[in-house]
Amino acid sequence: MKRGEIYLVDLGVGAGREVSGLRPVVVVSNDVSNVHPVLVIVVPTIEVSDVRIALGFLLPSAESGCATDLVVISRHPRALDPGRFPSAPCGVVPPDLLDKISSILKGELDLWR
């Protein structure tokens, strides 16, 4: 598992505005932690038709290798057990968009210092 890979994962039942259900997620934990992970840090995606699209940014299928366009919700990081992940990713985030995810996470977590 590597940072920037996209996996189809069951997030289970959510509450309120939590993203839930079976959906692609982007791995954002670092590659050193991902070698033998205890937890994997991800950000979820939603379908382009979802009304919450304003919360994220577009990841075109032509750039990710996924079957459909996705909207990355970088402001909703989540830690998942590695057992939730299938053996192979379904896509990958290009480096420029992975940098955008990192910037959004730094702002949300106030890591600019």
N, C-alpha and C positions, 0 to 999 in steps of 0.2 A: 504494500500500500504506500502511495506517495502523495505528497502535497499537490493539490490541483486535480487529482483524479476525481471522477464523478462515479458514484455508486448508487444503484437502486436499492433503497433501504426502507424497511417498514418502521416508521416513527411512532406507531401506535396511536392511541386516542389522545387528542390534545384537549386543552381547556382554553376557553376564551379565544384569543387571537393566535394561539400557538399553531404552527404548521404541523400537520399530522398526516397519518396514513402512509401508504406506499408511494415513495417519490424519490427522485434523484437528489443526492446531497453532494456537496463539494468538500473534500478533505482539506482542512486548513491547518491542522497540527503539523509540526515540523517533521522532516524526514527522519531525523535521529529518533524522535519519539515514536514514529510509526514503524520502526523495525520490529519491536516487540511491544506493541501498545497495551497499556492497561485500559486506557480510554482513548477514543479518537475524537478530535474536535472537528466539527463540520458546520457548514451553513447550508440551510435547506434551499430548495428551489420550488417555484410554483409555475403553473402553466401561464402562458402569455394572456389567456383569456380571463385570468383571475382578477378580481377587482382590487386586490392588494398590490398590483403591479407597481404603483407609485413608491412602494417600500424598497424596491430593488432596481436592478439594471438588467438589460437584455443580454443573454448569451445565445447567439445564433447557432443553430444546429450545424451549419457549415463550418463553424469554428471549433465546436466541441466534439463533433462526431456522434452526438446523441441523435435520436430519431426525430426529436422535435425541438423547437426553440424553447428556451427556459428563461425564467426570471430569477436571478440569484438574490436571495434575501440576506445580505451580509450583516444586517443588524440583529440577526437572530441566531447567534452561535449556540451550539449544543454539543455536549459530550455524550458519546455513544459507546457501548460495549463493542469490542471488535467482533464478537460473535454475530452481530446483526448484519455484517457485510458479506456479500457473495464473494467468490474467489477472484472474479475479474471485474474491472471497472467497465462502465458503459460509455465512457467518454473522458475528456480531459479539458481543463480550462487553459486557454492560451496564456503565455506569460504576462502580457500587458493587462489582461483582465484579472489575473491572479494578483497582480500589483494593486489593482483597483480594490479588490476584496480586502487586501491587507490594509490599505489606507482607510477604508471605511471601518474596519475592526479597530484600528488604532484610535480613531476618533471616538467610536462608541465606548471603548474601554479606557479612554483618556490616557493613552500610552505615548503621547507626543514628547514627554520630557526627556 
